[in-house]
Amino acid sequence: MPTTRFLTISHFDPDPLVNGFTARYESVSRAGRQLGSVQQLSIGPFGSGASIEVDPVVFTTGREGRLQRLRCALRFGGPLATARRTLRDAVLAAEVDVVLGFTYMNPELLGALARVLPTYAFVEERPKSFGYQSSIRTNWWSRLAATVERTALRQLLGPVRSIVVIQPGEVVAAETRWHRKAVVIPHAVASLAPFDGPRGDAVDILCVGNFIERRNAEGLRLILDALDALQPASDATVAVISRSGVARELIEYRGERLTVRGGVDNLAPEYAGTTIVLVPSFVAWGAKTTILQGWSADRPVVTTTAAASTVGAVDGETVLAGSTPLDVANLLVALLQDRQLQLAIAASGYSHVIAAHGDAAILEALRSLLDGSSHE
């Protein structure tokens, strides 16, 4: 393959430690550097410090955002139309061959650009297909509005070469929404093992994630209650690291086993200080990157059946997974008492994440994407 000049475009992120996609940007950029040269641009609202600054309304997702997308699709101008032209002009000035757009929440920003340069849209579909029954409204007005919005978004997306998602569970949802071929380039996480520095506070069970989000907090609360109800009683300690705070379910928990910590700049010492990594979501969509983190830290992961399915984890091999809070609680207690099983599950998970989500896997997926073998 001849040398390629890549340009990556990503949302400006003022706090990258909160955003699980940051490692994904960098992993694809590293792969690009093995195939050619890479330039990077960010896009964000006025005053954000992004390489390209545009009207903040472009990034809204409520009624105002939907209306301005429809306005742009009908060729009535507006902030989104201006942002699309600004992005296109900035990229053309960069004189590149291929654009990789990580505007995963607003892929329609790439539409004007896709008409003049080969462009690939990396999106976050988050299909609600893992342990969740959709409550889509059934009245005719809601269905009509959703249909109009989807049609407008497809038009705004323009002739992108492929939609790119991070795991196979998103493919059907992406192709249904965008009416284009969807391709998988795996998510990546920074390797956290081996770790030789000072360890964080010792704890039996560690949970890392966004626990202000209720689906995560509710799952953990149910598991905590199940642990408290076990006979014989277990004294297993549980710590939560959540940069965004915690939801009411955890604030109201009155047990003594739980410790809530704020965000940390380096997760490696915290993972090194725990025995088990717990990913407690019974409602999950997208990819549970905290499972990947636990694997990369060489720690055994216990999770729910729903969460395990988002990353293709295999119960009894790369994780231990339960379908109910009591199942998960029993798995945690049993694993704490079995050092050999801890080592076996951790080793299997670590080997899997290196093989399936490491730099070599991402390079091969990017190479296939560009040479056309993975898209129409």
Buried (B, 14 or more C-beta within 10 A) or exposed (E): EEEBBBBBBBBBBEEBEEBBBBBBBBBBBBBBEEBBEBBBBBBBBEEBEBBBBBBEBBBBEEEEBBBBBBBBBEEEEBBBBBBBEBBBEBBEEEEBBBBBBBBBEBBBBBBBBBEEBBBBBBBBBBBBBBBBEEEEEEEEEEEEBEEBBBEBBBBBBBEBBBBBBBBBBBBBBBBEBBEBBBBBBBBBBBBBBEBEEEBBEEBBBBBBBBBBBEBBBBBBBBBBBBBBEBEEEBEBBBBBBBBBBBBEBBEEBEEEBBEBBEBBEEBBBBBBBBBBBBBBBBBBBBBBBBBBBBBBBBBBBBBBBBBBBBBBBEBEEBBBBBBBBBBBBBBBBEBBEEEEBBEBBBEBBBEBBBEBBBBEBBBEBBBBBBEEEBBE
